[in-house]
């Protein structure tokens, strides 16, 4: 609770994935790989992919409708909508399209980008608006269609990613359920994982050129990203737990960005959090970037695993490089 006496509660969740599924066997017809290799190295067995009819907007709206219903509010109650995404339908912003489709006419809406850390960064951003008393009810969405930007001939990356959306409703509350957080960035390592804009000079008038191009498919140094994750994620969770003044033993659920099962296992081991407290949907969804944490959260809630009051340690990490952790209790 802050000096203004405003706490934060996360009161609803929702999620959505495209209907089309690509399994490892189908992938092995596209690149030189195998179900056995992908499963043992990553834990991923299949991923959902959006086709040209699909959109970040549509997935985000479906996830949001679920979160709004669970929270027992209406779209008109929303003061703010934050869309965490690296793959907007429109570079000028996609959150406003979601606002319009939801009919959230009172809400201000904007996009933010922090790659696979987007949901945790968004959670902390939304919390600042609530803590200051500026807004009472916020919809936070993590949604990505990375399949648009994957090089489907690169077996080192195309096996990892899938598409999806997850959303939560955050509300001002008398009891504060956001117990602690820690965020980090290190741009010196940005080349480890990139989706860069590349351009060529195009002369538009004598002597004046502009940079015309497009974004190029994802490039990644898998080994470096792996090392970064298993070293930095436990550290940032420990710092957030310290802020929250709780111990790792008090954590009911570890909700890590779903990047690789080996990363999930290594982080849990470092924190001495037992496997049964680690939620994973990697086998079914792969790495859905900003969507992965709210997606696994929503599944845990709807399966009745995550109960009101349960302590959740969530951590996102990825391109930027960015990483962060938030400790919160589920529900009012
Ligand atoms: N199928 C079969 N073989 C593959 C392969 C695939 N899909 N991808 C790579 N290989 C090969 C490599 O070419 C290499 O062969 P070589 O020894 O003949 O050169 C061998 O497998 C080992 O490659 P390496 O890159 O060392 O594998 P790895 O054990 O590091 O696993 C990742 C690769 C990508 C699964 C792993 O590094 C990883 O998950 N990193 C983190 C990535 C991540 O999470 N990114 C998103 C963060 S948000």
Boltz pocket constraint, residues with backbone or C-beta under 6 A from the ligand:
constraints:
  - pocket:
      binder: B
      contacts: [[A, 32], [A, 33], [A, 34], [A, 37], [A, 38], [A, 41], [A, 42], [A, 116], [A, 155], [A, 156], [A, 159], [A, 160], [A, 220], [A, 221], [A, 222], [A, 223], [A, 225], [A, 226], [A, 259], [A, 260], [A, 287], [A, 317], [A, 318], [A, 319]]
      max_distance: 6.0
